[in-house]
Amino acid sequence: MTKAAAIEVPTKGGFSFDLCKRNDMLLKKGVQMPPFRKTGTTIVGLIFQDGVILGADTRATEGPIVCDKNCEKIHYMAPNIYCCGAGTAADTEAVTDMVSSQLKLHRYHTGRESRVVTALTLLKSHLFSYQGYVSAALVLGGVDVTGPHLHTIYPHGSTDTLPFATMGSGSLAAMAVFESKYREGLTREEGIDLVAEAICSGIFNDLGSGSNVDVCVITKGNVDYLRNHKLPNPRTYVTAKGYSFPKPIEVLLTKVTMLREKVEVIEAGDAMEE
């Protein structure tokens, strides 16, 4: 028998279930199967013909629990700069608030508009100094005297400068939309629709992304924060007449019975001797 004949060639097409018996055997021996991936956020940004558009979902999770259905993930940095945050909510809020305060002091000192590269340098320096222990993945966007800018900042301090960017656990689904439909010179309406579609892609394909779509449009001298621009997950089970619940059974009686104080008079005895 030749060597080529001894090699089993797998059949073409369809799914392969060769590892099912192996996985079952490992499970019976006590080997724990890898858990599902814990996910959390979808944030995006793109540059259009007049400025920058940022987008984010509004779901905040705590493990398997949705602890906030309508949180804000687009943070204010300066009048012309905003930042989307993914990761630990406390870290993203603390880092953006700190840098926003530093930018405001810098504007007071110089009397000039903040530049996006200044915010980028402050954020990346702070994150790099903590070596990734500050869990904040950011999409920074703004328009200054040099034009529109869009940057991504990773928790370890590395950065990217791109015409469109996605971050968070739903970033792959959102990036698929951007790579297939983004082009230079998008109008405002086209950019908003593309950002909303990318966020919806993350919402419906990622466990930790959900609820609504927030959009922030930054142009020269103007910012439009479109809170809850899209509501792709309405509560369809709510009825117009509302709900009626049966009266609960009272476990403790609410009737109060007053107790009369009893006073007993006894005959006086001999006085106590000192």
C-alpha positions in Angstrom: 0.0 0.0 0.0 1.4 3.3 -1.0 1.8 6.3 1.4 -0.7 8.4 -0.5 -3.3 5.7 -0.3 -2.9 5.4 3.5 -3.9 9.0 4.0 -7.6 9.5 4.6 -9.0 12.4 2.6 -11.9 14.1 4.3 -15.1 14.4 2.4 -15.8 17.8 0.8 -18.5 20.1 2.0 -20.7 20.1 5.1 -19.7 20.3 8.7 -17.1 18.1 10.4 -18.1 16.5 13.7 -14.8 14.6 14.2 -14.0 16.3 17.5 -17.4 15.7 19.2 -16.4 12.3 20.6 -13.1 13.8 21.8 -14.8 16.7 23.5 -17.3 14.3 25.2 -14.5 12.1 26.4 -12.6 15.2 27.9 -15.8 16.4 29.5 -16.4 13.0 31.2 -12.8 13.1 32.5 -13.4 16.5 34.2 -11.9 18.9 31.7 -13.9 22.1 31.7 -15.0 23.3 28.4 -14.1 26.9 27.6 -16.9 29.4 28.5 -18.6 31.7 26.1 -16.9 34.9 25.4 -17.9 37.7 27.8 -18.7 40.7 25.7 -19.5 44.3 26.3 -19.6 47.3 23.8 -19.7 48.5 20.2 -18.2 51.9 19.5 -17.4 53.3 16.0 -16.3 56.5 14.3 -15.8 57.7 10.8 -14.7 60.9 8.9 -17.2 62.4 6.5 -16.9 65.4 4.2 -17.6 68.0 6.9 -16.2 66.4 10.0 -16.4 63.3 12.3 -19.3 61.1 13.3 -19.1 58.9 16.4 -21.5 56.2 17.4 -22.1 53.8 20.3 -24.6 51.4 21.8 -26.2 52.0 25.2 -26.0 48.6 27.0 -23.9 48.3 30.2 -23.3 44.8 31.5 -22.0 43.3 34.7 -21.1 39.8 33.8 -24.3 38.1 32.5 -26.4 40.9 33.9 -27.6 44.0 31.9 -27.3 46.6 34.6 -28.1 49.7 32.4 -30.1 49.6 29.2 -29.6 53.3 28.3 -26.1 54.4 29.4 -24.0 57.0 27.7 -20.7 55.8 26.1 -19.9 59.0 24.2 -18.0 61.3 26.6 -17.4 65.0 26.4 -13.8 66.0 26.1 -13.9 69.6 24.8 -16.5 71.6 22.8 -15.0 70.3 19.6 -13.8 66.8 20.8 -15.7 63.8 22.0 -14.6 60.3 22.9 -16.3 56.9 22.9 -15.3 54.5 25.6 -15.3 50.6 25.8 -14.1 48.5 28.7 -14.6 49.1 32.4 -17.2 51.9 32.7 -15.4 53.4 35.8 -12.1 53.5 33.9 -13.5 55.1 30.8 -15.4 57.8 32.7 -12.5 58.5 35.0 -9.9 58.8 32.2 -12.0 61.0 29.9 -13.1 63.3 32.8 -9.5 63.7 33.9 -8.2 64.6 30.4 -11.3 66.8 29.8 -10.3 68.8 32.9 -6.7 69.1 31.7 -7.9 70.3 28.3 -10.1 72.9 29.9 -7.2 74.3 32.0 -5.1 74.3 28.9 -7.7 76.4 27.1 -7.8 78.8 30.0 -4.0 79.1 29.9 -3.6 79.6 26.1 -6.9 81.1 25.2 -7.1 78.8 22.2 -9.3 75.9 21.0 -8.1 72.4 22.1 -6.5 70.2 19.5 -7.4 66.6 19.0 -3.7 65.6 19.1 -3.4 67.1 22.5 -6.2 64.9 23.9 -4.7 61.9 22.1 -1.3 62.5 23.7 -2.7 62.9 27.2 -4.9 59.8 26.9 -2.2 57.5 25.5 0.4 58.7 28.0 -1.9 58.0 30.9 -2.9 54.5 29.6 0.7 53.6 28.8 1.9 54.5 32.3 -0.5 51.9 33.8 0.5 49.1 31.3 -3.0 48.1 30.4 -4.4 47.8 34.0 -6.7 50.8 33.2 -9.2 49.0 31.0 -10.2 51.7 28.6 -10.4 51.3 24.8 -11.3 54.6 23.2 -12.3 56.1 19.9 -11.4 59.8 19.9 -12.8 62.2 17.3 -12.9 65.9 16.8 -12.5 68.9 14.5 -9.8 71.5 15.1 -7.9 74.2 13.2 -6.1 71.4 11.2 -9.3 69.6 10.2 -11.2 66.5 11.3 -9.3 63.7 13.2 -10.2 60.2 14.2 -8.0 58.0 16.5 -8.3 54.7 18.3 -6.5 54.3 21.7 -5.9 50.8 23.1 -5.7 50.1 26.9 -1.9 49.6 26.7 -1.4 53.0 25.1 -1.0 52.2 21.4 -2.9 54.3 18.9 -4.2 54.2 15.3 -5.2 57.0 13.0 -7.8 55.9 10.4 -10.7 57.2 8.3 -13.0 54.8 10.1 -12.6 52.8 13.2 -14.4 50.4 15.5 -13.6 49.2 19.1 -15.2 46.9 21.6 -16.4 43.3 21.6 -18.8 44.1 18.7 -16.1 45.7 16.6 -15.8 42.9 14.1 -19.4 43.0 13.1 -19.3 46.8 12.9 -16.0 46.7 10.9 -17.6 44.4 8.4 -20.2 47.0 7.6 -17.6 49.8 7.3 -15.3 47.9 5.1 -18.1 47.0 2.7 -19.8 50.4 2.5 -17.5 53.2 3.5 -16.2 55.6 0.9 -14.6 59.0 1.0 -16.7 62.1 0.8 -19.8 60.8 2.6 -22.5 63.3 3.3 -23.9 63.9 6.7 -27.0 61.8 6.2 -25.0 59.0 4.6 -22.5 59.0 7.4 -25.1 58.9 10.1 -26.9 56.0 8.4 -23.7 54.1 8.0 -22.7 54.6 11.7 -26.2 53.6 12.8 -26.0 50.4 10.6 -22.6 49.5 12.0 -23.8 49.9 15.6 -26.9 47.8 14.9 -24.7 45.2 13.4 -22.8 45.0 16.7 -26.1 45.1 18.7 -27.6 42.1 16.9 -24.3 40.0 16.7 -22.7 40.6 20.1 -24.0 39.4 23.4 -23.0 42.5 25.4 -24.0 45.2 22.9 -27.6 46.1 22.8 -30.4 48.6 23.4 -30.2 51.8 21.5 -27.9 53.8 19.1 -26.3 57.1 20.1 -24.7 59.3 17.4 -22.5 62.4 17.8 -21.8 64.6 14.7 -18.9 66.9 15.1 -18.3 69.7 12.5 -16.4 72.9 12.5 -17.9 75.0 15.3 -20.9 72.7 15.9 -21.7 69.5 17.7 -25.0 67.5 17.4 -25.4 64.8 20.0 -28.2 62.6 18.8 -29.2 60.7 21.9 -31.2 57.5 21.2 -31.0 58.2 17.4 -32.3 54.7 16.8 -34.4 52.3 19.0 -33.9 48.9 17.4 -35.1 47.0 20.4 -38.5 48.4 21.5 -40.5 46.7 24.3 -43.2 45.2 22.1 -44.9 43.4 24.9 -46.1 46.5 26.6 -49.9 46.9 26.3 -51.8 50.2 26.1 -54.0 49.4 29.0 -51.2 48.3 31.3 -51.1 45.3 33.6 -53.2 44.4 36.6 -51.8 42.3 39.4 -53.8 40.2 42.0 -53.9 41.6 45.5 -51.2 40.0 47.5 -52.1 37.9 50.6 -51.3 39.8 53.8 -48.9 37.9 55.9 -48.9 40.3 58.8 -52.1 41.9 60.2 -52.2 45.6 60.2 -54.7 45.8 63.0 -53.3 47.3 66.1 -54.6 46.1 69.5 -53.9 48.5 72.4 -52.9 46.8 75.7 -54.2 48.3 78.9 -51.7 48.7 81.7 -52.6 46.8 84.8 -51.8 48.2 88.2 -52.0 46.0 91.2 -52.3 47.6 94.7 -51.0 45.5 97.6 -51.1 46.1 101.3 -48.3 48.1 102.7 -45.8 46.0 104.7 -43.1 46.9 107.2 -40.7 49.6 106.2 -37.3 48.5 105.2 -34.6 49.0 107.8 -31.4 50.7 106.7 
